[in-house]
């Protein structure tokens, strides 16, 4: 039924599969095994209607996958982590490995949900990682993610590096919201992010 109402302007078939898996707590293999099973769930269809009207799937679910983990995201407070952000983390990770820092000091400016800082803290458990954000609401989301994922990240309320100007860092990383003037932006991003 959901597949028949798929609005390709906003959602893809993969989104439908992901929503089904998340709503019914199915692993990818459970999903394949359960293809003949019938599920009656009003909650799923309410979520599907919202997604089909353009609301981002990860805001509907309240969490987004990033680097093999699920991070809490909240509309109007944190952005949804993108694949390009994972590429940024990969670049930072590889750079840290090449430099062979014994105990790298890492700062994530504009940490938002904390996905970059927490991921780097998990990749480098011996590192000192802090996430800074000017938004106290975003820091609350980052704190929940840090606790949930056992990130060991120090979270600081502040504007850029002002609160840590006396500290030295081996890695300064940031992925602020940006869109170039000539880049296509989907209606969903414009309306919700």
C-alpha positions as semicolon CSV with decimal commas, in nm:
position;residue;x (nm);y (nm);z (nm)
1;X;0,000;0,000;0,000
2;X;0,280;0,242;0,090
3;X;0,470;0,158;-0,228
4;X;0,163;0,248;-0,435
5;X;0,150;0,595;-0,280
6;X;0,525;0,662;-0,313
7;X;0,585;1,031;-0,391
8;X;0,922;1,018;-0,572
9;X;0,962;1,393;-0,535
10;X;1,032;1,339;-0,164
11;X;1,102;0,972;-0,092
12;X;1,263;0,672;-0,255
13;X;1,189;0,305;-0,227
14;X;1,495;0,272;0,001
15;X;1,333;0,524;0,236
16;X;1,021;0,308;0,253
17;X;1,233;0,002;0,334
18;X;1,422;0,193;0,604
19;X;1,101;0,325;0,761
20;X;0,956;-0,026;0,769
21;X;1,271;-0,166;0,930
22;X;1,282;0,108;1,192
23;X;0,909;0,108;1,270
24;X;0,889;-0,269;1,314
25;X;1,243;-0,318;1,455
26;X;1,352;-0,541;1,169
27;X;1,712;-0,607;1,077
28;X;1,784;-0,605;0,701
29;X;1,771;-0,987;0,697
30;X;1,448;-0,990;0,905
31;X;1,302;-0,752;0,648
32;X;1,374;-0,996;0,362
33;X;1,247;-1,296;0,559
34;X;0,928;-1,107;0,653
35;X;0,829;-1,001;0,301
36;X;0,523;-1,228;0,307
37;X;0,424;-1,125;0,659
38;X;0,139;-0,880;0,709
39;X;0,188;-0,585;0,941
40;X;-0,099;-0,365;1,048
41;X;0,032;-0,050;1,199
42;X;-0,134;0,287;1,202
43;X;0,184;0,448;1,335
44;X;0,377;0,337;1,026
45;X;0,123;0,489;0,788
46;X;0,114;0,816;0,982
47;X;0,494;0,836;0,948
48;X;0,471;0,738;0,582
49;X;0,219;1,015;0,509
50;X;0,449;1,271;0,669
51;X;0,748;1,148;0,465
52;X;0,543;1,141;0,147
53;X;0,458;1,510;0,202
54;X;0,826;1,602;0,222
55;X;0,910;1,586;0,592
56;X;1,259;1,433;0,626
57;X;1,244;1,069;0,725
58;X;1,513;1,107;0,992
59;X;1,327;1,389;1,165
60;X;1,016;1,173;1,166
61;X;1,210;0,886;1,325
62;X;1,408;1,119;1,553
63;X;1,738;0,954;1,462
64;X;1,972;0,927;1,166
65;X;2,238;0,671;1,075
66;X;2,596;0,793;1,076
67;X;2,917;0,588;1,064
68;X;2,732;0,271;1,170
69;X;2,556;0,431;1,465
70;X;2,222;0,605;1,510
71;X;2,226;0,965;1,626
72;X;1,933;1,157;1,771
73;X;1,834;1,448;1,546
74;X;1,570;1,712;1,610
75;X;1,404;1,932;1,352
76;X;1,484;2,298;1,398
77;X;1,772;2,215;1,634
78;X;2,017;1,984;1,457
79;X;2,083;1,907;1,094
80;X;2,062;1,556;0,953
81;X;2,415;1,414;0,906
82;X;2,496;1,351;0,539
83;X;2,730;1,115;0,353
84;X;2,962;1,411;0,289
85;X;2,998;1,450;0,665
86;X;3,110;1,087;0,688
87;X;3,367;1,167;0,419
88;X;3,492;1,456;0,633
89;X;3,527;1,224;0,933
90;X;3,714;0,973;0,715
91;X;3,955;1,246;0,599
92;X;4,015;1,354;0,961
93;X;4,058;0,993;1,076
94;X;4,313;0,918;0,804
95;X;4,499;1,242;0,874
96;X;4,521;1,160;1,248
97;X;4,648;0,810;1,166
98;X;4,912;0,948;0,926
99;X;5,031;1,203;1,183
100;X;5,047;0,928;1,450
101;X;4,934;1,152;1,732
102;X;4,962;0,955;2,057
103;X;4,675;1,145;2,225
104;X;4,521;1,385;1,973
105;X;4,332;1,688;2,096
106;X;4,030;1,735;1,869
107;X;3,771;2,014;1,861
108;X;3,449;2,010;1,658
109;X;3,315;2,361;1,601
110;X;2,936;2,378;1,558
111;X;2,896;2,023;1,683
112;X;2,514;2,009;1,643
113;X;2,409;1,650;1,713
114;X;2,769;1,566;1,803
115;X;2,802;1,309;1,526
116;X;3,153;1,421;1,421
117;X;3,295;1,463;1,772
118;X;3,142;1,141;1,906
119;X;3,251;0,940;1,602
120;X;3,609;1,063;1,633
121;X;3,603;0,993;2,008
122;X;3,490;0,636;1,933
123;X;3,757;0,598;1,662
124;X;4,028;0,734;1,892
125;X;3,936;0,641;2,252
126;X;4,265;0,787;2,377
127;X;4,192;1,129;2,222
128;X;4,069;1,436;2,402
129;X;3,762;1,547;2,206
130;X;3,541;1,847;2,263
131;X;3,238;1,971;2,075
132;X;3,141;2,338;2,078
133;X;2,809;2,489;1,977
134;X;2,647;2,828;2,022
135;X;2,306;2,659;2,051
136;X;2,227;2,525;2,398
137;X;1,945;2,319;2,242
138;X;2,188;2,152;2,001
139;X;2,423;2,081;2,291
140;X;2,139;1,906;2,474
141;X;2,092;1,677;2,173
142;X;2,469;1,621;2,153
143;X;2,472;1,540;2,525
144;X;2,199;1,278;2,479
145;X;2,394;1,125;2,188
146;X;2,718;1,136;2,386
147;X;2,555;0,952;2,677
148;X;2,370;0,705;2,457
149;X;2,676;0,618;2,248
150;X;2,930;0,652;2,532
151;X;3,128;0,908;2,337
152;X;3,341;1,063;2,611
153;X;3,320;1,406;2,447
154;X;3,343;1,730;2,644
155;X;3,061;1,958;2,527
156;X;3,103;2,333;2,554
157;X;2,852;2,612;2,502
158;X;3,028;2,884;2,309
159;X;3,085;3,081;1,993
160;X;3,348;2,922;1,770
161;X;3,677;2,888;1,966
162;X;3,625;3,174;2,215
163;X;3,563;2,939;2,509
164;X;3,879;2,736;2,440
165;X;4,116;3,006;2,312
166;X;4,390;2,903;2,557
167;X;4,385;2,536;2,453
168;X;4,590;2,379;2,175
169;X;4,434;2,131;1,934
170;X;4,586;1,888;1,689
171;X;4,266;1,876;1,487
172;X;4,011;2,152;1,436
173;X;3,712;2,022;1,244
174;X;3,382;2,179;1,146
175;X;3,099;2,109;0,907
176;X;2,878;2,415;0,922
177;X;2,563;2,441;0,713
178;X;2,656;2,555;0,365
179;X;2,502;2,552;0,021
180;X;2,668;2,713;-0,276
181;X;2,460;2,948;-0,491
182;X;2,472;2,720;-0,795
183;X;2,388;2,399;-0,607
184;X;2,049;2,229;-0,641
185;X;1,867;2,212;-0,309
186;X;1,569;1,984;-0,262
187;X;1,242;2,129;-0,137
188;X;1,265;1,906;0,171
189;X;1,595;2,065;0,273
190;X;1,462;2,416;0,212
191;X;1,140;2,353;0,404
192;X;1,282;2,159;0,700
193;X;1,652;2,229;0,738
